[in-house]
Amino acid sequence: MASISELNSRWWYRFFKMVFCVAFIITATSSAALVYRANRVKFVQDVKVNCIIGNQSTFYVWHDKGIPIDSYNDYRKVPDVMNAQIIQACGISQAELEGYIQKVAKENVQFHAGCATAPPVNGGLQPLHDASVLCDFQLGSDIPYTIGSTQVRENNTLGAVEYVIVDVVTVAFIFEVIRRIFFYVALGAFRPKI
């Protein structure tokens, strides 16, 4: 056989063409669906804040309030600009903030006063559950909110569509390579005569 038209006269070639087309459609659509599903949502780093005073709300610093978090890496070292923006987002007035700081300082003083009078346990070796072990730590923080790193889901439809396009083109390329190999085996040329 020297041409595709001669192959078209054979029943097995027409059957093979039909199976090939069905396999291409199934492969392209199923891989596109899997790629889209895997990439339609992305997770981005964010910081979750729970306001202790003020409006007592919970929000994500970047996702909800648009506060940049580039320099954030540890809740004990929140940059001053970010701290001021979070306090503002919590709706905390200057008087509330000062009252909260004084209250926490008073609680810390009372806690540490109790630590100084705690008797030594086990000859000075205290078990971890003993309250006197905690005397080196602060009871409360003067930051009027709790904060922690987290990941937030974001819709990524455009990114997923880009991956789907790349996937379908890749599948089409692979099937075209298979088709050309078949032509080479059956007709002796990668681009046979029609």
Secondary structure, DSSP 8 states (H G I E B T S, - for coil): --BHHHHHTSHHHHHHHHHHHHHHHHHHHHHHHHHHHHHSEEEEEEEEEEESSTT--EEETTTTT----TT---GGG--HHHHHHHHHHTT--HHHHHHHHHHHHHHHHHHHHHHHT---SSTT---TTSGGGGGGS-SS-SSSEEEEEEEEEEE-HHHHHHHHHHHHHHHHHHHHHHHHHHHHHHHS-SS-B-
